[in-house]
Each structure stands twice: as structure tokens, then as C-alpha cells.
Amino acid sequence: MSIVANVEFQRLSRHDLEPSYFEGIDSALALKYYALFAKVGGEVAICLGEPYLAESLGFLSKYAPEAPIYLLDQESFDRLYNRFLEQRTDKELSAIGGADNRINEVAEEEEGFSLAEFLRNKADLLNSEEAAPIIRFVNALFYQAIKKGASDIHIEAHERKGEVRFRIDGALVKYVDLDLRIINLVISRIKVISNLDISEKRLAQDGRTQVNIAKRALDIRVSVLPTYYGERVVMRILMESAEIPHLQQLGFEPSLIARLATLLEHSHGIILVTGPTGSGKSTTLHSFLQQIATPQKNVITVEDPVEYKADNINQVQANAKVGLTFAAGLRSILRQDPDVVMIGEIRDGETASIAIQAALTGHLVFSTLHTNTSTGAITRLVDMGVERFLVSSSLLGVLAQRLARKLCEKCKIEDELAESYETEFGIKRGTKIYKASGCLECNHTGYKGRRAIGELFIPDDEAIALFKETIEEHAIRDLAIKKGMRTLQHQLISLVAEGVTSMDEAIRIGIKSK
């Protein structure tokens, strides 16, 4: 068919099309000129986007394929275009992963290649036509990590080989083994894009970079550590404000969410979130901020690092090297007329004292502590040097939380209920429990997704009176349970009994015997 100007195209809108390929036309070249192919009504059709018509028609005029032409609305075109990019990246990674010898040869040839220009242009990683194989491999790693829902990428060298692992749902999953020469080249590329010293292999280095994948900008925090067999890299994928869940989406029980919402209505006081590393504390704090942030409020945070980029709040990155610690940052923030203050973590007595004083002087303060239980936060603050009466006067509530991996519904299998579970954990005899198995759907881990659980301690008059007598955690905890606090232990047992998670996962998180 001939392609002519002023031709009228059939228009399609709100279509969810799957990529197709036209025999005799280079799909990569067609993609470069935004000429896409998809099945419409059972036959392969040419799908174009209005902004790229001139480029697409110029390309098609050279090949003149016998196929109907459709003009897609922007959303449908972008969706189809991104699917082509995904398919191409999947093929490239499979080719690289399955041909180690070929990679070694190409990688050594490209050893002097620089990524600086590539990054300065901020090219979309899925659409970098001229990238060298190692560059494409690094790009594909980012893409695969996002696709699989990973929060971190680990690249490490061992004696005879290197390996790449993804942290998915809080657990590390092996992704691919690589030749040591490949690992060294990959780490060099990562150093370049993170503005780190490529020649320094003796000292730890920290950096940051931004990548664009399928028109989505992602911030990556990079940490390089020298180990016995070579360098080790961990890359944390930082989230955007659009990905911050609402309070109701955190996954806690409805009754706990209702009580949290009531706490957030206060104009002053301090709310703490506790738990081990990786338990979702930062996500919860940012969910609190999004719940209360309005144009009428001045919301300022000091974090290390800034894990979520939010447009409606002011965020300060702590930097101990130049003296901008949490305490110093907090002092400066209080001179900025804030309504709400978020401190990434209370690590020392100085930060704790300033945070408590801020809560007492009319500010709503959020922060985190590393304690295992909600009631343990009281003891921790007093141990840091905060006076008891100041704690009781300023503390609105403490949320202790964990993230429990959910069993994959496709492959979970029934587990044997040991007699000891009944006496140790209070699981009733006859309860059907399940354990992980593993399938393609869950990357052979047996788990898919996570569920948040939390215990919320809100001091009442009786608890405040108890603070004056003792800060012994057991006494405070017994009172809180007597008042109806649902503990993490009880919630984990419920999740096991409901078949949501396994006994192994409950024990990993910290379920304790009676």
C-alpha cells in the first residue's frame, strides 16, 4: 500500500493491544520510528501515535507493508509502546544471561566505554539503541528489579564467581550468577552513573543516581563496599510520592487504622513508629504525612536518606560529614516555623530531647525508634536521658510494626501442626495451617506480597500514672494488654491460623513462645 500525506486513518481509543511483528520489517528499527504492530480484529495492523506521525510515515514509506493503519489515542499508544520495550529488554537479558562466553568477549572490548554522556542525555533505559552489552545488562537489571517488585539489588563477588540477588518482599532471592570479570565491569558502570571514583577499590563509597524506565523516573541509592574477593554493591530503589500508600492502604487492621487516624488529628505531641530495619517504618511515616499535609500546613522532614520524594512537603537530607546531623537539622527546622516535623530516626539523647521539646511547644512530631515492641519505646526514651514527666506529657502513641510475607495462593501446601505449637503459641488443635512450596508465579519463593501488622500503644491516664512509678516494660505492657492492646504475637498467630502466612515466616518475624 502507498503511504501518502493527508490520508485519513481509522482511530482507536482506550484499547489494550498486545505487540505483534510484521515479517520482513526490523522490529527494533520500527520501534525507533514509533511504527508499532499489533493484532486488531484478528489481523496485524500498523498502530501509530499522533505526535510521531511524520517519523512513522517516513519510515513506513520505505517498506510499504500491506497492513491497515490505525491512529491510537496517546494512552493506548504509550501502553503498546512500553510493552514492545519490555519484550525487547526481556529478550536482551535472556540472551546475555544465556551466553556467558559471548558476554566476556564483548565486555572486554567495551571496557573503556563511558556512561557519562549516556546519563547526561537522560535517555530512557529501555530505549537506548546504541548502548554496549554491559550497559544494556545494567539497564536490564534495573528494569527486571522494578518488574519483580524488588526494593534492593545486591551485586557481590565470591572466590570463583559473582552473583546478583534481588530483595523481594523483604527476602533476598538469587537472580543470576556471573563471571567475575563481568561483575567487575558491571560495578564499574554503576560507579560511573553514581558519580563515584571508579579507580578507588579500597574504601567504601556511597552515591546516588537517577534512571528512567518506561517514562518513569527512579532514584537509586548506591553503596559500594570492598570485600575479600572484590567489591560488593547494594542499590536501594527509592520510591516516588505517587507510590506512597494512603493510611487505609497500609494493610493494618481497620480498628488500628481508625485509632491512628484519630491520633493524626492532634495539633501537637509526638507519635513514634518502632520496629527492626525493613519493617516498613518509613513508609508508614510518609503515609502519615500525606494524610495530614495540606497547603495550610508547613511540613518539614529531616531524613537519612530521603526515601520518598514528595512534592507537598519540605525534605532535608541529613549529612553527618558536614555536621548536618538529625539533632542539628531538627534545631534548624524548628526555626522554619513548622506545623509538622518528621525525624527519620531518633538515634541519640540529643535528638530525643529536641524532639520531645518540639512536641511540647506546639508541633506535631513523627519519628522512629529501634525497639521490638510499642511499650519498649518508653524505656528507650528514658534510657536516652529524657525525663519521665516529659515523655508522659508529650507522647501521643507508639506503633510497633512488622511486614509478614503472604503465602502464594497458587502453590501453598498444608503443613503439619506440631503438638508443640498448641502449647508454645496457643494455636488450637485441628487448625489447618500452610507452608511455602514455590512456583513460577512467586519466583519459586513460596511467598507473594506482604501484610502489615502492628500494635498501637496509646497512653491513657492510668498508663501516665504508672510512668511515675516505673518504666519497667513488662509492667507497662501488661497494663496495655489489659486495656485491650492487640499484640504483634496475637496477630501473627491469627495470620498463621487463617492460612495467610506460614509458621516459618511467623518465627522469622519474631513470634515467641508463651
C-alpha positions as CSV (number, residue, x, y, z in Angstrom):
1,M,0.0,0.0,0.0
2,S,1.2,3.5,-0.6
3,I,1.7,5.9,2.3
4,V,0.6,9.4,1.3
5,A,0.1,12.7,3.1
6,N,-3.5,13.8,4.1
7,V,-4.6,10.1,4.3
8,E,-7.4,9.6,6.8
9,F,-6.7,7.0,9.5
10,Q,-9.1,4.9,11.4
11,R,-8.9,6.0,15.1
12,L,-8.8,3.6,18.1
13,S,-9.1,4.7,21.7
14,R,-8.9,3.0,25.0
15,H,-7.5,-0.2,23.5
16,D,-5.3,-2.6,25.3
17,L,-3.3,-4.1,22.5
18,E,-0.6,-6.8,22.5
19,P,2.6,-6.4,20.4
20,S,2.8,-8.2,17.1
21,Y,5.5,-8.4,14.4
22,F,5.5,-7.9,10.7
23,E,7.5,-10.2,8.6
24,G,10.3,-8.5,6.7
25,I,10.5,-5.4,8.9
26,D,13.1,-4.9,11.6
27,S,11.1,-4.6,14.8
28,A,13.8,-2.6,16.6
29,L,14.1,-0.1,13.7
30,A,10.3,0.2,13.5
31,L,10.2,0.9,17.2
32,K,12.8,3.6,16.8
33,Y,10.4,5.4,14.4
34,Y,7.3,4.7,16.5
35,A,5.7,2.4,14.0
36,L,4.1,-0.3,16.1
37,F,2.4,-3.5,15.0
38,A,-0.5,-5.2,16.8
39,K,-3.4,-7.5,16.0
40,V,-6.6,-5.6,15.5
41,G,-9.7,-7.6,14.6
42,G,-7.6,-10.8,14.0
43,E,-5.1,-9.2,11.5
44,V,-1.8,-7.5,12.0
45,A,-2.2,-3.7,11.8
46,I,0.1,-0.7,11.9
47,C,-0.6,1.4,15.1
48,L,0.6,5.0,15.1
49,G,0.6,7.8,17.6
50,E,-0.3,11.3,16.6
51,P,2.9,13.1,18.0
52,Y,5.1,10.8,15.9
53,L,3.2,10.7,12.6
54,A,5.9,12.3,10.4
55,E,8.6,10.0,11.6
56,S,6.4,6.9,11.4
57,L,5.1,7.6,7.9
58,G,8.6,8.5,6.7
59,F,9.8,5.0,7.9
60,L,6.8,3.2,6.5
61,S,7.1,4.8,3.1
62,K,10.3,2.9,2.6
63,Y,8.7,-0.5,3.3
64,A,5.1,0.0,2.3
65,P,3.7,-3.0,4.3
66,E,0.3,-4.3,3.3
67,A,-1.5,-3.7,6.5
68,P,-4.3,-1.4,7.7
69,I,-3.2,1.7,9.6
70,Y,-4.8,2.9,12.9
71,L,-4.2,6.0,14.9
72,L,-4.2,5.3,18.7
73,D,-5.0,7.7,21.4
74,Q,-1.9,8.7,23.5
75,E,-2.7,6.4,26.4
76,S,-3.2,3.3,24.3
77,F,-0.1,4.1,22.1
78,D,2.1,4.6,25.2
79,R,0.9,1.3,26.7
80,L,1.6,-0.6,23.5
81,Y,5.0,1.1,23.1
82,N,6.1,0.2,26.6
83,R,5.1,-3.4,26.0
84,F,7.4,-3.5,23.0
85,L,10.2,-2.1,25.1
86,E,9.6,-4.6,27.9
87,Q,9.6,-7.6,25.4
88,R,12.8,-6.4,23.8
89,T,14.5,-5.9,27.2
90,D,13.4,-9.4,28.3
91,K,15.0,-10.9,25.2
92,E,18.2,-8.9,25.7
93,L,18.6,-10.1,29.3
94,S,17.9,-13.7,28.3
95,A,20.5,-13.5,25.6
96,I,23.0,-12.0,27.9
97,G,22.3,-14.5,30.8
98,G,22.5,-17.5,28.5
99,A,25.7,-16.7,26.7
100,D,28.4,-16.1,29.2
101,N,31.3,-16.6,26.8
102,R,29.9,-14.1,24.3
103,I,29.5,-11.5,27.1
104,N,33.1,-11.9,28.2
105,E,34.3,-11.1,24.8
106,V,32.1,-8.1,24.2
107,A,32.6,-6.8,27.8
108,E,36.3,-6.7,27.5
109,E,36.1,-4.8,24.2
110,E,33.9,-2.2,25.9
111,E,36.0,-1.7,29.0
112,G,36.9,1.9,28.2
113,F,33.3,2.9,27.4
114,S,32.0,5.9,29.4
115,L,28.4,6.2,30.6
116,A,28.7,9.9,31.4
117,E,27.2,11.1,28.1
118,F,24.6,8.4,28.1
119,L,23.4,9.6,31.5
120,R,23.7,13.3,30.8
121,N,21.2,12.8,28.0
122,K,18.9,11.0,30.4
123,A,18.0,8.5,27.7
124,D,15.1,6.1,28.6
125,L,16.9,2.9,29.6
126,L,14.6,0.7,27.7
127,N,15.2,2.7,24.5
128,S,19.0,3.0,24.4
129,E,19.7,1.6,21.0
130,E,23.5,2.2,20.9
131,A,24.3,1.0,24.5
132,A,27.1,-1.5,24.8
133,P,26.2,-5.0,26.1
134,I,27.4,-4.3,29.7
135,I,25.4,-1.1,29.7
136,R,22.3,-2.9,28.4
137,F,22.8,-5.5,31.1
138,V,22.9,-2.9,33.9
139,N,19.8,-1.2,32.4
140,A,18.1,-4.6,32.2
141,L,18.9,-5.3,35.9
142,F,17.1,-2.1,36.9
143,Y,14.2,-3.0,34.7
144,Q,13.9,-6.6,36.0
145,A,14.2,-5.3,39.6
146,I,11.2,-3.0,39.0
147,K,9.3,-5.6,37.2
148,K,9.7,-8.1,40.0
149,G,8.9,-5.6,42.7
150,A,12.4,-5.6,44.3
151,S,13.4,-3.0,46.8
152,D,17.1,-3.6,46.6
153,I,19.7,-5.0,44.1
154,H,22.7,-6.9,45.6
155,I,25.8,-7.5,43.4
156,E,28.6,-9.4,45.1
157,A,31.8,-11.1,44.2
158,H,32.9,-14.5,45.6
159,E,36.0,-16.6,45.1
160,R,35.1,-18.1,41.7
161,K,32.0,-16.2,40.5
162,G,29.8,-13.3,41.2
163,E,26.1,-13.2,41.7
164,V,23.1,-10.8,41.6
165,R,20.3,-11.0,44.1
166,F,17.0,-9.1,44.5
167,R,15.3,-8.3,47.8
168,I,11.7,-9.1,47.1
169,D,9.1,-8.9,49.9
170,G,11.8,-8.5,52.4
171,A,13.8,-11.6,51.5
172,L,16.8,-11.9,49.2
173,V,16.2,-14.0,46.0
174,K,19.1,-15.2,43.8
175,Y,18.7,-13.9,40.3
176,V,21.8,-14.7,38.2
177,D,25.4,-16.0,38.5
178,L,28.0,-14.1,36.5
179,D,31.7,-14.4,35.6
180,L,33.9,-12.3,37.9
181,R,35.1,-10.2,35.0
182,I,31.5,-9.3,34.2
183,I,30.8,-8.4,37.9
184,N,33.8,-6.0,37.9
185,L,32.6,-4.3,34.7
186,V,29.1,-4.0,36.0
187,I,30.3,-2.4,39.2
188,S,32.4,0.0,37.2
189,R,29.4,1.1,35.2
190,I,27.4,1.6,38.4
191,K,30.2,3.7,39.8
192,V,30.2,5.9,36.8
193,I,26.5,6.6,36.7
194,S,26.6,7.2,40.5
195,N,29.5,9.8,40.2
196,L,31.8,7.6,42.3
197,D,35.5,7.2,42.0
198,I,35.9,4.3,39.5
199,S,39.6,3.7,40.5
200,E,39.0,3.6,44.3
201,K,38.6,-0.1,45.3
202,R,39.9,0.1,48.9
203,L,37.3,2.3,50.5
204,A,33.5,2.2,50.9
205,Q,31.7,4.7,48.8
206,D,28.1,6.0,48.7
207,G,26.4,7.6,45.8
208,R,23.1,8.2,44.1
209,T,21.8,8.1,40.5
210,Q,18.5,8.5,38.7
211,V,17.3,6.2,35.9
212,N,14.3,6.5,33.5
213,I,12.5,3.2,32.8
214,A,9.4,3.3,30.6
215,K,9.0,7.1,31.2
216,R,9.2,6.6,35.0
217,A,12.0,8.3,36.9
218,L,13.6,6.3,39.7
219,D,16.1,7.4,42.3
220,I,18.7,4.8,43.2
221,R,20.8,4.9,46.3
222,V,24.2,3.1,45.8
223,S,26.5,1.7,48.4
224,V,29.9,0.1,47.4
225,L,31.8,-1.9,50.0
226,P,35.2,-3.6,49.5
227,T,35.2,-7.3,50.5
228,Y,37.8,-10.0,50.5
229,Y,37.1,-11.2,46.9
230,G,36.2,-7.8,45.4
231,E,33.7,-5.1,45.7
232,R,30.0,-5.5,46.8
233,V,27.3,-3.2,45.6
234,V,23.8,-2.7,47.1
235,M,21.4,-0.4,45.3
236,R,18.2,0.7,47.0
237,I,15.3,1.7,44.8
238,L,13.8,4.8,46.3
239,M,10.1,5.5,45.9
240,E,8.2,8.4,44.5
241,S,5.4,10.4,46.2
242,A,2.8,8.8,43.9
243,E,3.7,5.4,45.3
244,I,3.2,6.3,49.0
245,P,0.2,4.3,50.2
246,H,-2.7,6.0,51.9
247,L,-3.3,5.2,55.5
248,Q,-6.1,2.8,54.6
249,Q,-3.8,1.0,52.2
250,L,-1.1,0.2,54.7
251,G,-2.7,-3.2,55.4
252,F,-3.3,-2.8,59.1
253,E,-6.5,-3.9,60.8
254,P,-9.4,-1.5,60.3
255,S,-9.7,-0.9,64.1
256,L,-6.0,0.1,64.3
257,I,-6.2,2.4,61.3
258,A,-9.2,4.2,62.9
259,R,-7.2,4.8,66.1
260,L,-4.2,6.0,64.0
261,A,-6.5,8.5,62.1
262,T,-7.7,9.9,65.5
263,L,-4.1,10.4,66.7
264,L,-3.2,12.3,63.5
265,E,-5.9,14.9,64.2
266,H,-3.8,16.2,67.1
267,S,-2.1,19.5,66.6
268,H,0.9,18.8,68.9
269,G,2.6,15.8,70.5
270,I,4.9,13.0,69.3
271,I,3.9,9.8,67.5
272,L,6.6,7.1,67.2
273,V,6.9,4.1,64.9
274,T,9.1,1.2,66.0
275,G,10.4,-2.0,64.5
276,P,13.5,-3.5,63.0
277,T,15.1,-2.4,59.8
278,G,12.9,-3.3,56.8
279,S,9.7,-3.4,58.7
280,G,8.1,-0.5,56.8
281,K,8.5,2.3,59.3
282,S,9.5,5.0,56.7
283,T,6.5,4.1,54.5
284,T,4.2,4.4,57.5
285,L,5.6,7.8,58.5
286,H,5.2,9.1,54.9
287,S,1.7,7.8,54.8
288,F,1.0,9.8,58.0
289,L,2.5,12.9,56.3
290,Q,0.4,12.5,53.2
291,Q,-2.7,12.1,55.4
292,I,-2.2,15.4,57.1
293,A,-0.3,17.6,54.6
294,T,-2.4,20.5,53.3
295,P,-1.5,23.9,51.8
296,Q,-2.2,25.4,55.2
297,K,0.5,23.4,57.0
298,N,4.2,23.7,56.9
299,V,5.6,20.1,56.9
300,I,9.3,19.6,57.1
301,T,11.3,16.4,57.4
302,V,15.0,15.5,58.2
303,E,15.8,12.1,56.8
304,D,18.9,9.9,56.1
305,P,18.3,9.1,53.3
306,V,15.3,10.7,51.8
307,E,13.5,7.5,50.7
308,Y,10.3,9.1,49.2
309,K,10.3,12.2,47.1
310,A,7.2,14.1,48.0
311,D,6.1,17.3,46.3
312,N,3.9,18.7,49.1
313,I,6.4,18.6,51.9
314,N,9.9,20.0,52.5
315,Q,12.6,17.4,52.9
316,V,16.1,17.8,54.4
317,Q,18.8,15.2,53.7
318,A,20.9,14.6,56.8
319,N,24.7,14.7,56.2
320,A,26.9,13.9,59.2
321,K,30.1,14.7,57.2
322,V,29.2,18.4,57.1
323,G,27.7,18.5,60.5
324,L,24.0,18.2,59.4
325,T,23.0,15.5,61.9
326,F,19.4,14.8,62.9
327,A,19.9,17.0,66.0
328,A,21.4,19.9,64.1
329,G,18.8,19.5,61.3
330,L,16.0,19.4,63.8
331,R,17.2,22.6,65.5
332,S,17.3,24.4,62.2
333,I,13.8,23.1,61.2
334,L,12.3,24.5,64.4
335,R,13.4,28.0,63.2
336,Q,11.4,27.5,60.0
337,D,8.0,27.9,61.6
338,P,6.9,24.2,61.1
339,D,3.5,22.8,61.9
340,V,4.5,19.2,61.4
341,V,8.1,17.8,61.8
342,M,9.2,14.3,60.8
343,I,12.6,13.0,62.0
344,G,13.9,9.9,60.2
345,E,15.2,8.3,63.4
346,I,15.8,9.1,67.0
347,R,19.4,7.8,67.4
348,D,20.7,9.6,70.5
349,G,19.7,11.5,73.6
350,E,20.2,15.0,72.0
351,T,17.8,14.2,69.1
352,A,15.3,12.7,71.6
353,S,15.3,15.7,73.9
354,I,14.9,18.2,71.0
355,A,12.0,16.1,69.5
356,I,10.2,15.9,72.9
357,Q,10.6,19.7,73.4
358,A,9.3,20.4,69.9
359,A,6.2,18.2,70.7
360,L,5.7,20.1,73.9
361,T,5.9,23.5,72.2
362,G,3.0,23.1,69.8
363,H,4.4,20.9,67.0
364,L,3.2,17.5,65.8
365,V,6.3,15.3,65.6
366,F,6.8,11.9,63.9
367,S,9.8,9.7,64.3
368,T,11.1,6.1,64.5
369,L,12.9,4.1,67.2
370,H,14.6,0.7,67.0
371,T,12.6,-1.2,69.7
372,N,10.9,-4.5,69.2
373,T,7.6,-3.5,70.9
374,S,5.5,-0.4,71.2
375,T,5.7,-0.3,75.0
376,G,9.5,-0.7,74.9
377,A,9.8,2.9,73.4
378,I,9.1,4.4,76.8
379,T,12.0,2.6,78.4
380,R,14.2,3.5,75.4
381,L,13.5,7.3,75.6
382,V,14.1,7.4,79.4
383,D,17.4,5.4,78.8
384,M,18.4,8.2,76.3
385,G,18.0,10.7,79.1
386,V,14.5,12.1,78.5
387,E,12.7,12.9,81.8
388,R,9.7,10.6,82.6
389,F,7.3,13.5,83.0
390,L,8.3,14.9,79.6
391,V,7.6,11.5,77.9
392,S,4.2,11.2,79.6
393,S,3.3,14.9,78.7
394,S,4.2,14.7,75.0
395,L,3.7,11.0,73.8
396,L,0.5,10.6,71.8
397,G,1.1,7.0,70.8
398,V,3.6,4.3,69.7
399,L,3.1,2.0,66.7
400,A,5.2,-1.2,66.6
401,Q,5.0,-2.9,63.2
402,R,6.2,-5.8,61.1
403,L,5.8,-6.9,57.5
404,A,4.8,-10.6,57.1
405,R,5.2,-12.3,53.8
406,K,2.0,-13.8,52.5
407,L,1.9,-17.4,51.2
408,C,1.5,-17.7,47.4
409,E,-2.1,-18.8,46.8
410,K,-1.2,-20.7,43.7
411,C,1.3,-23.1,45.4
412,K,0.9,-23.1,49.2
413,I,0.5,-26.6,50.7
414,E,-0.8,-27.9,54.0
415,D,1.6,-28.1,56.9
416,E,1.7,-30.5,59.8
417,L,0.5,-28.9,63.0
418,A,3.1,-29.9,65.6
419,E,1.8,-30.6,69.1
420,S,4.3,-28.1,70.5
421,Y,2.5,-25.3,68.6
422,E,-0.6,-25.6,70.7
423,T,1.3,-25.2,74.0
424,E,4.0,-22.8,72.8
425,F,2.0,-20.5,70.6
426,G,-1.6,-21.1,71.5
427,I,-2.7,-22.5,68.1
428,K,-5.8,-24.7,68.6
429,R,-5.6,-28.3,67.9
430,G,-7.2,-29.1,64.5
431,T,-6.3,-25.7,63.0
432,K,-5.3,-26.1,59.3
433,I,-2.0,-24.3,58.7
434,Y,0.0,-24.0,55.5
435,K,3.6,-23.7,54.4
436,A,5.5,-22.4,51.4
437,S,6.1,-24.5,48.3
438,G,7.3,-22.4,45.3
439,C,6.1,-21.9,41.7
440,L,6.7,-19.6,38.7
441,E,4.1,-17.2,40.0
442,C,6.1,-16.4,43.2
443,N,9.6,-16.7,41.7
444,H,9.8,-20.1,43.5
445,T,9.9,-18.5,46.9
446,G,6.5,-19.7,48.1
447,Y,5.5,-16.2,49.1
448,K,3.9,-13.3,47.2
449,G,3.3,-9.9,48.7
450,R,3.4,-8.8,52.3
451,R,0.9,-7.9,55.0
452,A,1.5,-5.2,57.6
453,I,0.7,-6.0,61.3
454,G,1.0,-3.5,64.1
455,E,0.4,-3.0,67.8
456,L,-0.6,0.5,68.9
457,F,0.0,1.7,72.4
458,I,-1.8,4.9,73.3
459,P,-1.0,6.1,76.9
460,D,-4.2,6.8,78.9
461,D,-4.4,8.4,82.4
462,E,-3.7,5.0,84.1
463,A,-0.6,4.5,82.0
464,I,0.7,8.0,82.7
465,A,0.2,7.4,86.4
466,L,2.2,4.2,86.0
467,F,5.1,6.0,84.3
468,K,5.6,8.0,87.6
469,E,6.1,4.7,89.5
470,T,8.0,2.6,87.0
471,I,9.3,2.4,83.4
472,E,9.7,-1.4,83.6
473,E,8.5,-2.6,80.2
474,H,6.7,-5.7,81.4
475,A,4.5,-3.6,83.8
476,I,3.6,-1.1,81.1
477,R,2.9,-3.9,78.6
478,D,0.7,-5.9,80.9
479,L,-1.4,-2.8,81.5
480,A,-1.7,-2.1,77.8
481,I,-2.8,-5.7,77.1
482,K,-5.3,-5.5,80.0
483,K,-6.7,-2.3,78.3
484,G,-7.2,-4.2,75.0
485,M,-4.0,-3.7,73.0
486,R,-3.8,-6.4,70.3
487,T,-0.2,-7.5,70.3
488,L,2.0,-8.5,67.3
489,Q,2.1,-12.0,68.7
490,H,-1.6,-12.4,68.6
491,Q,-1.8,-11.0,65.1
492,L,0.9,-13.4,63.8
493,I,-0.9,-16.4,65.3
494,S,-4.1,-15.2,63.6
495,L,-2.4,-14.9,60.2
496,V,-1.0,-18.5,60.6
497,A,-4.4,-19.8,61.6
498,E,-6.1,-18.1,58.6
499,G,-3.6,-19.6,56.2
500,V,-2.3,-16.1,55.2
501,T,1.3,-16.9,56.2
502,S,3.4,-19.8,57.4
503,M,4.7,-20.8,60.8
504,D,8.2,-20.5,59.5
505,E,7.5,-16.8,58.5
506,A,5.9,-16.1,61.9
507,I,9.0,-17.4,63.7
508,R,11.3,-15.4,61.3
509,I,9.5,-12.2,62.1
510,G,9.7,-12.8,65.9
511,I,6.7,-14.8,67.2
512,K,7.6,-16.0,70.7
513,S,6.6,-19.0,72.8
514,K,4.5,-18.3,75.9
